[in-house]
Amino acid sequence: MPPPEVGFADVALIGFYLATLAIPGGLAGFAAGLRGWTLAAAAPLLTYAIAGLAGPWTTALGIGWSPLVFGIATLVFAAVLFAVRGVRRAEPRDPVAPWSAGAHAGVAVVVAFAAAVGAYAILRGFHRITTIPQDWDAVFHADGIRWIAQTGDAGLFGMSQINWYEGGAIFYPNAYHLVGSVVFSITRYDTPAILNAQTVLLPGLAALTLAALVRRMGGASIHAAATAAVAVAGSALYDMLWRGPLLPYATGVVLTPAFVLLLAHFLDAKKIRARLGGLFALALGAAGLLCIHPAMLFGAVVFGLPYVVWRWVRRPRRLRSEPALLIGAGILGLAFSFLQIRGSLYSAASFPEVDWPAVSGWRRAVFELATFGHAASTVQVWLTILAVVGVVMYWRLGDLRWIAAPIVVFGFLFVVTASSDAAWVQAVTRPWWNDRFRLAGLFVVAAAPVVGHGLAQLAEAAGWLQRRLVRRLGDRPRSRVLQVVPAVVALVVFVAVTHVLYVGRNAEKMALNTGDGPAVSGGEVAAMAELGRIVPPGSKVMNDRYDGSVWMYALDGVRPVAGHYDATNLGDTDIGLLERSFNRYAVDPAVRDAVRRLDVQYAVVGQGFLRGDSTRAAGLVGLDDQPWLEVVYRSPQAVIYRVLPLPPG
């Protein structure tokens, strides 16, 4: 596989996206009293909370979304948090053993290295940052970013208007798209590049949030560094990024550990003002997860509930106050997220359930889980070995021992989803769309601290052997440099035996649905650019929703009749009628009325299909033989027709 073609402008785009994620949430988190690793890890989640809450509110007030509005919203949230918490109050100390400055620096270096490896794996799979993802979900997210940027409509039902402008708009939480629209508006890159620039950041965010979680739970610096490296190595993380891609969902998955950080910060605060700041930060974090993706609320419960139960088991006196504090934070979070919750309830009642069929027996599913080999022909044996060591030494995991609960829950849900079509399985896993890929991603994030613990324990064993050897050779003064050698060696060996954190394996996964087709080829992209030049504003273009032409709005701002691969609830609309019968325009008055209502002046037919078993929409068959159509553009990959007036009679 060739190396990626990445220029300075591409790196600048990625850096700008990172700054957009870090600065607004970082300012709000600092105002709330967050510091250090907790602040760094929680900042992106708080950024999504600010955008996801402010966008629908401003739209309801008639204010269009823009980078300026986002900036003003950030200042408003930060000012409120400063006012609630108070500027001069002392910060409560983290109830964890301190790290040395060198330990902080070492973990930061490993997190940065892991982020760079993850970004390289993704870019190597994409080859170019402008590559169009060739799967189902990407066009919906790209459409949403352009829709918000061009119209200023940040409502929770707005961006679905590209496809569901008839038959009822659908709800979709839009924090991901609101932040993306800000980057799109400022940089003016194409929407695929905006999607991809955020995608390359996700492995690094996983490394950061998990390292910060280990830190907050009292883990050693080698444990935090090892967990960051392991998080980027696991291929199930990348399965959410090529298949779909499940971009808002994957964003929520890697930021879920930050919710636990906010939970710990809130509950550990002692002074009233500090606790108030933690209360608002936690409520914003919970709202941020819901604004990113509805399933994240359930994932946060699976992570957060075991943590608080662990706290109460260790110190039962906390039961006197902490349940009431959590109820208060929950009420505040629900109040923040009222619009999103109402939309989620509407969506659940209005759209059919999704049921992915079982693909294996339960033994095979357990094997894939234990060997980190889901959706691959090979296994990640070094992760399995470290996981075994981590489980054997689990008793030394300290305040992270509660992590066993989410590991077991997500592991069990993955196994039953992959191996059973029972009704109860579909009911239990509905928040995750009964999708084993989603559950595998959550499992890997939950398991990373245990796998990293295994590597840390091997490093500690090596340190013990080193100390014994030094004592045998003589009573020499102990050097700080000598003390970190086992940890450095363990990390270097892990990087080496995994061939740089399985970067080649993960790049191959990322390349599975990129390139010139199958859905969108270079020739079809050129045809859509031509549509952007000739189609009048406001007019729609008749197209086949499965041949990749649904990308015309995301790429060139042209409104298609079919704006997404998904045709749910559109069968009895003008859209469905034209998909079935557009080629009967000359003989069917109903078709002509639908064309007039939708203002269809052009039609396009592409060559490729999203799925290999797709066939041409019935209404687009035989268009070359129609005298009421004029070919205005033709290439081997696409044909554009102009709809001509019918002659009298």
N, C-alpha and C positions, 0 to 999 in steps of 0.2 A: 504494500500500500504506500503510495507516494506521500511525502510530507505535505502539510497544509500550506496553501498559498495565503499568507496573512501579511498585510502591509501595515505601515505605521498608522494609517487612518482606521484600520480595523481594530488595532490595539487601543487606539484613542476612544473608539466607540465603546469597547468593553470597559475601559476605565471610567468613562463617563457614566455608563449604566451602573457600575459599582458605586460611584459617588452618589448617584441619584438614590440608590437603595440605602446608603449608609448615612448620609448627612441629615435628611429630615428626621428619621427615626432616632439618630444619634442625638440630635438636639433635644427632641422630646424626652428621650430616655435620660439624658443628663439632667434635664429639668425635674424629672421624677425622682432623681437620686441614684440612678444606676451608675456604676463605675466599672472600670476594668474589663475583664472578660465578659461579664454579664452584659455590660453596655454594648460591647462590640457584637456579641452574638444576637442580642435582642433588637438592635437597631433596624435591620431589614424588616423584621416582623412589624415593628412599630411604624415604619414607613408605609407598609401595605395597609396598616390600620388607618393611618391618617388619610391616605388616598381613598381607601374603600369606604370609609364613613363620610368623608367630605364630599366625594363625587355625587352620590345620590341626593345628599342634602342640598347641595348648591343647585343641582338640576331642578329639584322640587321648588326652589326659590326663584327659578328662572335665570340662574347664572350659568353661563356656559363654562365647561371645563377647559382649562388651559394651564400651561406652566405657571403663569402668574397666579392663578387661583390656587394651584397646588402650593406655591410658595407662601401665599397668605394663610392658607389653612394650616401649614406647618407652624407658622409663627403664632397663630391663634392657639393651637394645641399646646405648644411649648409655654406660652404665656399663662395659660390656665394651669398647667402643671407646676410652673414656678409659683403661682399664687397659692395653689393648694398646699404645696409642700413647704414653702418658705425658703428663702435663699440662704439664710445664715445658719440653718440647722446643721449640726454635725452629722456626718454619715455613720451609720452603724457598721461596725466591722463584720466582715464575713466570718461566720463561725467555722472556719476551716483553717488548717495548718498553713502558715505562710510559705510561699515559694520565694526562693532567692531571685534577684534580678536576672541572674544567668539562666535560671529555670524558665522564667517568663520569656526571655529572649529565645531560648532553645525551642520551646513549644511554638512560639510564633514563627520561627524559621520552618519548623516541620509543617505547620498548617499552611504556610505560604507555598512550600514545596508541593504538598499534596494538592493544593488548589491549582498550581501550575500543571501538574501531571494530569489532573482531571480535565482541565481546560484543553490541554494538548490532545488528549484522547478524543474529545468531542470535535475539536477542529480538524483533527486528522481524519475522522470519519466523515465530516462535512466536506472537507477539502477546501471549501471557501465559505466565508461567513455569510455570503449572499445566497447560499444553496437553499432551494425550496424543499422543506420537509415533505416527503412523499407518503403521507398517511392521513388518516381521517380527521383528527382534531385540529391540526395546525392551521388550516384555512379559517376556521371559526375564530381562533385567537387572533390571527392576522387581520381578519375583517373587523373584529372588535376594536383593535388598536386604531386602525384607520378611521372607523366610524366615529369614535370618540374625538380623535384629533380634528377631523373635518367638520363635524356637526356640533361639537361641544356637549353632546347628549351623554351625560354620565349616569343616566338612570339605569336601574337594574334590569329593565326590559328593553333598553334601547338598542344595544348592538345586535340583538337577534333579528332586527328589522331587515337585515340583508337577506335573510332566508325566510323568516316567519312574518313577513309583512301582511300575509293573509292567514286566516285560520288561527289567529291569536299569537301574540308575541310570547316568548318563553323567558323565564327568569334565569339569570346566570350571574353569580357574584363577580364583580369586575375590578377588584383591586389590582390584579395582575395587569389588566388591560389599561387601567388608568395610569399606572406608573409607566407602562410601555408607551402610551400615547404621549406622555411628556417627553420621553427620549426621542420618539419619532418626530414630534413637532420641532424640537430644537436641532436635532442632527440631520433630519431629512434623509436618512438612510431608507432603503426599501424595507417593507415590513418583514420579509424573511430574515434580513440582517438583524432587525430589532429582536425577533424571536430568538435567533441564535446567539446574540450577544448576551442575553439573559441566561440562556441554557448553559453556556460555558462557565457561568458563575456558580451553578448549583452544586457541583462536587465540592468546591471550596467552602460554600456555605454549610454543607453537611460537616466537613472537617472542623470548621470553626464552632458551630453550635455544640457538637459532641465533645470537643476538647474543653469548651467552657463548662459543659455539664459535668464532666469528670472533675474539673477544677472545683466547681461549686460543691460537689459531694465529697470533697476532701481527698481526692485522688492525687497520687504523686505525679510529678511532671512527666515522667517517662510513660505513665499510663495515659495521660492526656495526649501526648505526642503519638503514641502507638495507636490510639483510637482514631485520631485524625487520619493517619495513614491507612488504616484498615477501612475507614468509611469510604475513601476514594477508590480503594481497590475493588470493592464488591460490585459485581456486574449487575445485580438486580437494580442498583441505582440507575444505571444507564438504560435498562429495559424500559423505564418510565419515560426516557428521553428520546428514544428512537421509535418506539411503538406507541402510536397515537399522534404525535407525542402528547403526553399527559402533563403539559407544562405548568398550569396553575396547581394541579394536584401534587406534582413532584416538588414544587416550590413550598407548598404547605408541609409536605413530609419532612424536608430537610430543616424546616424552621420549627417543627413541633418540639424538639428538645428545648428551644428558647422559651417556650411556654412554661416548662418546668422550672427554668431559671427564674422567670418572673414570679412564679408561685413560691419558690424558696425565698426570694428576696422579700416578698410581701410578708410571709409568715415569720421570717427571722427578724424583721424590723422591731425595734423596741419603743422608740419614741413616737409620739402621736403623729407629728408631721411627716416623719420618715415612713410611717405605716400608711398615711394617706397618699403619699407619692407612690408607694408600692401598690396600693389598692387601685389607683387609676392606671398605673402601668400594666398591672395584671388584667384589668378589664379591657384595656386597649389591646393587649396581646391576644386575649380570647376572641375579641371582635375581629382582630386582624386575620386570625386563622379562618374564621367564618367568612370574611370578606374575600379570602383567597379561594376557598373551596368548601362546600358544605360538609364533606366527609371529614375535614380536619377537626371539627368539633368532637366527633366520636374518637378520633385518634388522640386528641388532647386528653379526653377522659381516660382512655386506656393507659396513657403515660402518667397523667397527674394523680389519679385515684390511688394507685399503689404507692406513690411517693408519700402522700399525706397519711395513708394508713400506716406506712412504715414509721413515719414520725410519731404517730400516736401510740404505736406498739412500744417504741423505745422510751417514750416519755408520756405516759397516760395523762399527766396533768395538763397537757396541751389540749385535751378534749374539753377543758373548761371554756376555752375561748376560740380556738381555731375553727370549729365548725360554723360558728356564727360569723366569723370573719369571711369564710369562704362563701357563705350564703350571700353576704353583702356584696362581695366581689362578683358573684354570679348574677345578682340582680342588676348591678351596674353594667356588666357586660351585655346582658340581655337588652337593657335599655339602649345602649349604644347601637346594638345590632337589630333593632326592631324591624327595620325595612328588609334586611337580609333574611330574617327568620320568617317574616310574612311571605316573602318571595319563595323561600324553600318549601313552605307548606303548600303554596299554590302549585309549584312545580311537581311535588310529590303526588298531588291529587289529580293533576292534569295530564301526566305523561306516563306511558306504560313502563313496567319494570324491565330491566335489562337482565338477561340470564345467559351467561356464557356456559356452554356445555362442558361437562367434565372431560378431561383429556387423558387421565391416567388412573391407575389404582392407587390406593393410599400408601402402599409400600414404596412405589416409585416416587410419590410426592414427598414422603419423608426423606427418602434418599436425596432428592434434589435439594431439599431444605438443608439437610445436614452437610452436604458437600458444596453448597452455594453454586449449584449447577443448573438452576432453573433456566429453561429456554436456551440451552446450550448443549453442544455435543461433548463438552469436556467439563471437568470440575475444577474448583479452586481449592486444591488440596491443602495448600499452606494455610488458608483461612480455616479449614476444618481442623488441622492439627492445632493451631492456636486456640480455636474454640474449645477443643478437648482439654487443653492445658488450663484455659480460663475456667471451665466448669469444675475441673478437679480442684483447683485452687479458689473456688468460689467463696469460701469462707473468709478469704482475705480481701474481698471486694469492698468491705466497709459499708459506708452509707449509700452505696450504689446497689446493694443486694436486692432492692425492690425492683430492679430492672428485669428480674426474672419473670415478673408478671406480664409485662407487655410482650416479652419474647415468646412466652407460652401462648398468649392469646393470639397474637398475629401468626405464629407458627401453626397453631391449630386451625385457624380460619383459612390459612393458605392450603393446608392439607385437605380439608373437607371441600373447599371450593374446587380444587384441582381434581378431586376424585369422586365427587358425588353431585347428582342432580336433584337430591331430595328437596322437597318444598321448604323444610325448616332451614336448610343451608342457604337457600336463596333469601329467605326472610332475614336471617341473622346477618348475612353479608351484603344486604341491599345498600347500606351506606357507602360501600366500596364497589358498587355496581357488580357484585358477584364476580369480581375480576381478580384472578390469581396474581397478575402482574402488579396490581396496586398493593396487594397484601404482601407480596414478596419484597417490595420496596420498603414497606414499613418494618418488616421483619429484619431486614439487613441493618436499618438505622438503629433499631432496638438492640440488635445483637452486637453491634460494633464495639460498645464498651467492654463486653465480655471477651471478645476476640482480642481487643487491644490489651485487656488485662492478662491474657495468656502470654502475649509478647512481653509485657512489663514484668511478669513473673520470671520468664526466662532471663531477662536482663538482670533482675535481682539475684537470681541463682548464679549468673556469671560474675556478678559483683562479689557475692559471698566467696566463690572460688578464688577470685583475684585477691581478696583480703587474706584468705588463708595462705595463698602462695607468697604474698608479700611478707607475712609474719614468719614463714619458714625461711625466707631468704635473709631475714634480719629485721630488726626493729627500726624501720625507716620512717621518716616523717610522712604523713599522709598528705598527698597533694589533691587539691580540688579538681585539677585536670584529670588526675588518675581516677577519681571517683566517678566521673561521667563517662569514662571510656566504655564500660559495659553497656550503658544505655545507647551510646552512639553506635557501637559495634552491632548491637541487636537490631537497631533500626536499619543500618546499612545492609546487614545480611538479609533482613526481610525485604528490603527494596530489591536486592540482587536476586534472591531466589524467586521472587514474583515477577522478575523481568520488568522492574520499575512499576510496581503496583498494578500489574496486569494491564499495562497501558495498551499493548497490542490487541489483546482480547477485547477490551472495552472499545477501542477504536473500530474494530471490525463490527461490533454490535451497532455503533453509531452510523456505520455506513450502510446498514441494511435497507434503509428507506430514504436514501439520498441519491443524487445523481440526475442524469438526464432521463427522467421517467421513473416509474411507469405512468403516473397520472399526468405529470406536467413535464414536457420536454422543452428544449430550447426553441424549437419551432413554434410550439404553442405559446410560449412566452412572447415571442415576436408577434404572433397574431393578436394576442391580447394588447400589446402595445399599440398595434394598428387600430384596434377598437378604441383605445384611449384618444386617438387622434380624430376619428371620424364620427363617433357616436355623440349625438347632441346631449347636453346636460339634462338629467332627469329622465332620459329614455332608458329602457331596459333592453337587454340582448337575450334572445332565446338561446338556450344552451342545454346540453346534456349534463346533469349533475354528477355523473360518474367519470367524465373524461378529463377532468382537471380544469375545465373552463370556469369552475366556481372560484378560481383564484383571480378572476379579472378585476374584482373590486379591490382586493387586498393589494394587487400589484399596480393597477392603473386607475382606480377610482371609478370604474364603469360598473353600473348596477346590472347584475345578471337576473334572469327570471328565477333560476335555481342558484341560490347563494351558498349552499353547503351540500355535502354528500348526504346529509340526513333529510329524509322526506317525511318525518313523523308529523301526523296531523295535517298533511297538505294534499291528501288525495281528492277531496271534494272542493277544491278551490280552483281559481283560474290557472294557478300554477300546475296543478295536477292535470287539468283538462289539456293544457298546451303540451305537457310532456307526453300525453297519450295521443293527441290528435292535431298537433300543429300543422302537419302535412296535409290536413283537410281544410286548410284556410279558404280555399277557393269554393268549397262546396258546403261548408258547415257554418251557418250564421253564428252559432254559439262560439265557435273558435274565433271568428272575426271580431265579435264583441269583446272577447277576452284579450285579444291582441290590442284592440283600441283602448280598453280600460288600463292595461299595463303599459301602453305606449311602447310597443315592441316595433322597432324600425330595422333591427338587424338580427341575424342569427349566426351562430358559430358552431362548427362541428370539429372536434379534435380527434386525434388518432388514437391515443392511448387511453387506458382505463385504470382507475384506482385498483380494482380487483381483477384478477385474471378471469373470473367467471362472469364478469359484467357483460351485458349486451347493450346495443344502441337503444335509446329510448324510442318507443314506437312512433312518437310524433316527429322524430327527426330522421326517419328512414326515407330514402328516396328523394331527398330535397333537390338533387341535381336535375331531376326531371320536371320540376315545377316551373311553369312559365311566369309565375308571380314573384320569383326570386331571381336576383341578379348577383352573380359572383363578382365581388369587388376585391377579393384577396384569396390567393390560393398558394399553398406550399405543401410539401409532402406530409406535414404534420397537422395542418388545419386549413379550413375553408371558411371564409366569411361571406355571408349573403346579405343583400339589401332587400327588404320587403317592398315590392312595387305596388302601386295602386291597381286594383282589379279593373279590367275594362267593363264598360256598361253591359249588364245582362250576364 
